[in-house]
Amino acid sequence: MAALSGKVVQNVLVAKCCQQNRKFSTQYQRDCCAPNMRSLLPFQGGKLAWTGFFTMRLCTMSKFSRGIVYCNAAPSTTALPSLEKADFLKLQNGSDIRGVAVAGVEGEPVNLTEAVTEAIAAAFAAWLLDKKKPDAFRRLRISIGHDSRISAQKLQDAVSRGIAGAGLDVIQYGLASTPAMFNSTLTVNDEFLCPVDGSIMITASHLPYNRNGFKFFTNAGGLGKADIKDILERATNIYLNFTAEGLTDSERKASLSVKRVDYMTVYTSNLVAAVRKAAGNIEKPLEGFHIVVDAGNGAGGFFAGKVLEPLGAITSGSQFLEPDGLFPNHIPNPEDKAAMKAITKAVLDNKADLGIIFDTDVDRSAAVDSTGCEFNRNRLIALMSALVLEEHPGTTIVTDSVTSDGLTTFIENKLGGKHHRFKRGYKNVIDEAIRLNSGGEESHLAIETSGHGALKENHWLDDGAYLMVKLLNKLASARASGIGGGSKVLTDLVEGMEDPAVAVELRLKIDQNHADIKGGSFRDYGEAVLKHLENIINLDPKLQKAPVNYEGDVSGE
């Protein structure tokens, strides 16, 4: 199969193709398309009927009747589609960027094009140059990784062009996890070109196949909401000033400056070393343990072969380790009931000691013990709290606001810690733990019911793999101390934790254009809704407001 070298950047470049052998109706097909569908694109009026920004590949022909195809990129009189600042700002999702990268879902037009992506990457490079000045020995460098999504490769290429065009060095990691990308800003290893000055993870977590997005890191951690807004505003201006010549120059620079590194080797080696250290430097502290992994066809398949097996664990029965951006088996989400049912079944069917499940980019995780008992949501927080409070008695555990009263009782009365409920959003929870520490209140764990969990000892990075390593540390150290029982060691830690009889989460969407708002602020309307709910609670003796919860008054900020 021959690949055409020309690319179409929206309407800036028009692919003009010529076929010498007219006996065949030459057609091209997308490499990124909706499931079970191939869009064949015939010639129309001497031009290719094409609207995307994809790689085009010539269908295979016999050597006796193969057509010769030329693809010449020529300037067009049509400019890039006009986008305003608001169009870019709509891509902001808290401290991340999210958008539609693949066509095929009705009502969801593509808004994360390669041109938009290139502008965002160039904006991050400019932002980074404002924060960090390059020294005399090397240029600033940015690492890029991605999960298993079908749009990952084209967006990685676009990000590379944006960074290279801004004059920074580009280091591609390929398939990687979000936590590994942050770690690349901290690792000191010249062989792997570390540390990098900034890092970009291309992911949209557990969202459908047509979505994608970006997370940004420096050695200070993940960027916050204000930083993301700044980058998107910069991207607007960069996008509006794109020219065909400039885009071509960025592609040329990327072809010369991109380097490829297998950084996941470094990251997984560090995880293995952490477990060995916890077990007293035993080479295979998990020997004989049977642990199954469910990666949900995301980026977490490495955990079985590159972390558990070197530690001696048996991983037979692990499932969905192969990356597949269509996620054909279940949503890669530890909060999803079908996903948890799948890993539970794998544990029971294989008579395993423990099951581990990750989300798409491995910043969230959950576990299942040998009896099928799930460690996710409140129970995962309870387990992690027990482990952390063994090491740091009395510390404050920061969680999101939708945790149960039973969890509060368990942390404070059973474990002797302090439970600090805060507003939703993993970055909010992490930042609150950092704020408490800076104010003199010790906190070593910030964790959401979603499975995002960050530890002070791990640079406040929400790392699903590292959370599971903490569980493995407990198993390994217990065995080294002569304590058997497999995963019962973990189950015993949450004994006495009361699960709620019913757990229902309701999300109220507020339309800021609704007549009830009448030109008022979105925040004021939200506060009025909360006040109304509080009044209803006060009138019903069967209802009780959580006594200490820092969500309500600050929600919407």
SVG drawing of the C-alpha trace seen along z (x, -y; Angstrom):
<svg xmlns="http://www.w3.org/2000/svg" viewBox="-41 -41 67 61">
<polyline fill="none" stroke="black" stroke-width="0.4" points="0.0,0.0 1.5,-3.3 1.1,-6.4 0.6,-9.8 3.0,-12.4 0.6,-15.4 -1.6,-16.6 -4.6,-18.8 -4.7,-21.4 -8.4,-22.2 -8.7,-24.4 -5.3,-26.0 -3.9,-23.3 -5.9,-21.5 -4.7,-18.0 -4.6,-17.8 -4.3,-14.2 -3.6,-12.8 -4.1,-9.2 -2.3,-8.0 -4.0,-4.7 -7.7,-5.5 -8.8,-1.9 -9.1,-2.1 -11.3,-4.4 -8.7,-5.3 -10.1,-5.9 -8.7,-6.8 -9.9,-5.9 -9.6,-7.4 -7.4,-5.8 -9.4,-7.3 -13.2,-6.8 -16.3,-5.6 -16.4,-2.0 -17.4,0.6 -17.3,-2.1 -14.8,-3.1 -15.4,-6.3 -14.3,-5.9 -13.5,-9.2 -13.7,-9.4 -12.5,-12.2 -14.9,-15.1 -14.0,-17.7 -10.3,-16.8 -10.0,-17.2 -10.3,-14.7 -13.6,-14.9 -12.2,-15.3 -12.9,-17.6 -10.8,-16.2 -7.1,-16.2 -6.2,-12.6 -3.5,-10.4 -4.7,-9.2 -3.6,-5.8 -3.8,-4.4 -5.7,-1.1 -3.4,1.8 -3.4,2.7 -1.8,5.5 1.7,4.7 0.4,5.1 -2.4,2.5 -1.2,0.2 -2.1,-3.5 0.5,-6.2 -0.8,-8.8 0.7,-12.2 -0.3,-14.5 0.7,-18.1 0.0,-20.5 -0.9,-23.9 -2.0,-27.1 -5.7,-27.7 -7.6,-31.0 -9.7,-29.7 -8.4,-30.4 -8.7,-28.3 -12.2,-28.2 -12.7,-31.3 -12.6,-30.7 -13.0,-33.2 -11.6,-33.2 -14.9,-31.7 -14.5,-28.7 -11.1,-27.9 -12.3,-28.6 -15.1,-26.1 -12.4,-23.4 -11.5,-24.1 -12.6,-21.4 -11.4,-22.6 -7.6,-22.1 -7.7,-20.0 -8.6,-20.6 -11.2,-18.3 -12.8,-18.2 -14.1,-16.1 -11.2,-14.8 -12.9,-12.3 -16.0,-12.6 -18.8,-10.0 -21.1,-10.9 -24.2,-12.8 -24.4,-16.2 -20.7,-16.2 -18.7,-18.2 -15.0,-18.0 -13.6,-21.0 -10.2,-19.6 -8.6,-19.7 -4.9,-19.3 -4.7,-23.0 -6.3,-23.9 -4.1,-21.3 -1.0,-22.9 -2.0,-26.3 -2.6,-25.0 0.8,-23.3 2.5,-26.4 0.7,-28.4 1.9,-26.0 5.4,-26.4 5.1,-30.2 3.6,-30.0 6.5,-27.8 9.1,-30.2 7.6,-32.9 7.9,-30.7 11.3,-29.1 14.2,-30.7 16.4,-28.3 20.1,-28.1 23.1,-28.4 23.6,-24.7 20.2,-23.5 16.8,-24.6 13.7,-23.9 12.2,-20.5 8.7,-19.2 7.7,-15.5 4.6,-14.2 2.7,-11.0 -0.7,-9.6 -3.2,-6.9 -4.8,-4.4 -7.3,-6.7 -7.6,-6.4 -6.9,-10.1 -3.7,-9.9 -1.1,-9.7 -2.5,-12.6 -2.7,-14.8 0.8,-13.8 2.1,-14.9 0.2,-18.2 1.5,-18.9 5.0,-18.2 4.7,-20.7 3.4,-23.4 6.2,-22.9 8.9,-22.6 7.6,-25.7 8.0,-27.6 11.6,-26.7 11.5,-24.1 12.8,-20.5 10.2,-17.7 10.5,-14.3 7.8,-11.7 7.1,-8.9 4.3,-7.3 1.9,-5.2 2.2,-6.4 0.3,-7.1 -0.6,-10.5 1.4,-10.0 4.5,-9.0 4.3,-12.3 4.5,-14.3 7.3,-12.1 9.3,-13.0 9.6,-16.6 11.2,-15.2 13.4,-12.3 17.1,-13.1 18.5,-10.8 20.5,-12.2 20.1,-8.9 16.3,-9.5 16.7,-13.3 15.2,-14.0 14.2,-16.1 12.0,-17.8 10.8,-21.3 7.2,-20.7 5.0,-17.7 1.8,-17.1 -0.4,-14.1 -2.9,-13.5 -6.0,-11.9 -9.7,-12.3 -9.7,-9.8 -12.8,-7.5 -14.8,-9.6 -16.0,-8.0 -13.7,-7.1 -14.3,-10.3 -13.0,-12.6 -9.5,-13.6 -7.7,-16.3 -4.6,-17.5 -3.1,-17.6 -0.1,-19.8 2.7,-19.5 5.8,-21.2 7.9,-20.0 5.5,-22.1 2.7,-19.7 -0.4,-19.9 -1.4,-23.3 -4.5,-24.9 -7.6,-26.5 -6.1,-30.0 -3.1,-28.6 -5.3,-26.6 -7.4,-29.7 -4.2,-31.7 -3.0,-29.0 -6.3,-28.9 -6.3,-32.7 -2.8,-32.6 -3.8,-29.7 -6.6,-31.9 -4.1,-34.6 -1.6,-32.0 -4.4,-30.3 -5.6,-33.5 -2.1,-34.3 -1.4,-30.9 -0.2,-30.9 0.4,-28.1 4.1,-29.0 4.3,-29.0 2.5,-25.6 4.9,-24.1 7.9,-25.5 6.6,-24.0 6.3,-20.6 9.9,-20.9 11.2,-21.9 9.3,-19.0 10.8,-16.5 14.3,-17.7 13.9,-18.1 11.6,-15.3 13.3,-12.6 11.7,-9.4 12.3,-7.9 10.9,-4.8 10.4,-6.7 7.8,-4.1 10.9,-1.9 12.1,-4.4 8.7,-4.9 7.9,-1.2 11.4,-0.5 10.7,-3.1 7.4,-1.4 9.1,2.0 11.9,0.5 9.3,-1.0 7.7,2.4 11.1,4.1 12.1,1.5 8.9,1.9 9.6,5.6 13.2,5.2 14.8,5.3 13.6,8.8 13.9,9.3 10.5,11.0 8.4,10.0 5.1,10.9 6.2,14.4 3.2,16.8 0.6,14.0 -1.9,14.2 -2.9,10.7 -5.1,10.0 -5.1,6.6 -7.9,5.1 -6.6,2.2 -9.9,1.7 -7.9,1.5 -6.3,-1.8 -2.7,-2.6 -2.4,-0.5 -1.6,2.9 2.1,2.3 1.3,2.9 1.0,6.7 4.2,7.4 6.4,4.6 5.5,4.2 3.8,7.3 5.8,10.0 9.2,8.7 8.1,8.7 7.2,12.4 3.4,12.2 1.3,14.5 -0.8,12.4 -2.6,15.1 -6.3,14.1 -5.4,10.5 -7.6,9.0 -8.0,6.1 -4.3,5.2 -4.0,4.5 -4.5,0.8 -7.7,0.3 -9.1,-3.2 -12.6,-2.0 -12.8,-0.4 -14.7,2.7 -15.0,4.5 -16.1,1.9 -15.6,-1.7 -12.1,-2.0 -13.5,-3.7 -13.2,-2.3 -16.5,-4.1 -18.4,-2.2 -20.4,0.8 -19.8,2.9 -16.1,2.3 -16.0,3.3 -18.2,6.4 -15.6,7.4 -12.6,7.3 -14.5,9.0 -15.5,11.8 -11.9,12.1 -10.7,12.4 -13.3,15.0 -12.9,17.1 -9.1,17.2 -9.2,17.7 -6.8,14.7 -5.6,13.0 -6.2,9.5 -7.6,7.7 -6.5,4.2 -8.4,2.0 -7.3,-1.3 -8.9,-4.0 -7.7,-4.9 -4.6,-7.0 -3.9,-5.3 -4.3,-8.3 -7.3,-6.4 -7.6,-2.9 -9.5,-0.5 -9.1,3.1 -10.9,6.3 -10.0,8.8 -10.0,12.5 -13.6,12.8 -14.9,10.2 -15.1,7.4 -14.5,4.1 -12.1,1.4 -13.5,-1.6 -15.2,-4.9 -15.6,-5.1 -14.0,-1.8 -10.9,-2.7 -10.6,-5.9 -11.0,-3.9 -8.3,-1.5 -5.8,-4.2 -6.6,-6.2 -5.8,-3.1 -2.5,-2.7 -1.5,-6.4 -2.6,-6.7 -0.5,-3.7 2.5,-5.7 1.3,-9.2 -1.0,-9.0 -3.5,-11.8 -3.0,-13.2 -5.8,-14.9 -7.4,-13.0 -8.8,-15.4 -11.6,-14.0 -14.3,-15.3 -17.7,-16.2 -19.7,-13.1 -18.1,-10.7 -20.3,-8.9 -20.9,-9.7 -19.8,-6.1 -16.4,-7.0 -16.1,-10.0 -16.8,-7.9 -14.3,-5.3 -11.5,-7.8 -12.0,-9.8 -13.3,-7.2 -11.6,-4.0 -8.4,-5.3 -7.8,-8.4 -7.4,-10.7 -9.3,-13.8 -11.7,-13.8 -11.7,-17.1 -14.4,-17.1 -13.8,-19.6 -15.3,-20.5 -15.3,-18.2 -12.5,-18.0 -9.2,-16.1 -7.2,-19.3 -9.3,-21.1 -8.8,-18.2 -5.0,-18.1 -4.7,-21.9 -6.6,-21.9 -4.3,-19.3 -1.3,-21.4 -2.9,-24.5 -3.5,-22.8 0.1,-21.7 1.3,-25.2 -0.9,-26.5 0.5,-24.0 -2.1,-21.3 -0.5,-18.0 -2.1,-16.1 -0.6,-13.2 -3.5,-12.0 -5.9,-13.8 -8.4,-11.4 -11.6,-11.6 -14.4,-8.9 -13.6,-8.8 -10.3,-7.0 -8.0,-10.0 -5.6,-9.8 -2.5,-11.8 0.1,-11.3 2.4,-13.9 5.3,-11.3 4.6,-11.1 4.8,-14.9 1.0,-15.2 0.5,-13.4 -2.7,-11.6 -1.3,-8.3 -3.5,-5.2 -0.5,-2.9 1.2,-4.3 -2.0,-3.9 -1.9,-0.2 1.8,0.0 0.8,-1.1 -1.5,1.9 1.3,4.1 3.7,2.7 1.3,3.8 1.0,7.3 4.8,7.6 5.7,6.2 3.1,8.4 4.6,11.5 8.1,10.4 6.9,10.1 5.5,13.6 1.9,12.5 -0.1,14.6 -3.6,14.5 -3.1,12.8 -5.5,9.9 -7.2,10.5 -4.5,8.2 -6.1,5.4 -9.7,6.4 -9.0,6.4 -7.8,2.8 -11.4,1.6 -13.2,3.8 -15.8,1.7 -16.3,-0.6 -20.1,-1.0 -21.3,-1.3 -24.4,-3.5 -27.7,-1.6 -28.3,-3.7 -25.8,-5.9 -27.3,-8.1 -25.5,-11.0 -27.6,-13.7 -26.0,-16.3 -28.1,-19.3 -27.3,-21.1 -28.0,-24.8 -28.7,-26.5 -27.2,-30.0 -29.5,-31.2 -32.7,-30.0 -35.4,-32.6 -35.2,-32.0 -31.7,-33.5 -33.0,-36.7 -29.6,-38.1 -28.2,-37.4 -25.1,-35.5 -24.8,-31.7 -23.1,-31.5 -25.9,-33.4 -28.5,-31.1 -26.5,-28.1 -26.3,-29.4 -30.1,-29.9 -30.6,-26.3 -28.4,-25.1 -30.3,-27.4 -33.6,-25.9 -32.2,-22.4 -31.1,-23.3 -34.5,-24.6 -36.1,-21.4 -33.7,-19.4 -34.6,-21.6 -38.3,-20.8 -37.9,-17.1 -36.8,-15.3 -35.6,-12.3 -33.0,-14.4 -29.8,-15.7 -27.2,-18.0 -23.6,-16.7 -22.3,-18.8 -18.8,-19.6 -18.5,-19.9 -16.6,-22.6 -18.3,-22.0 -21.5,-24.2 -20.3,-27.7 -17.4,-27.5 -18.9,-25.5 -18.8,-27.1 -15.5,-28.9"/>
</svg>
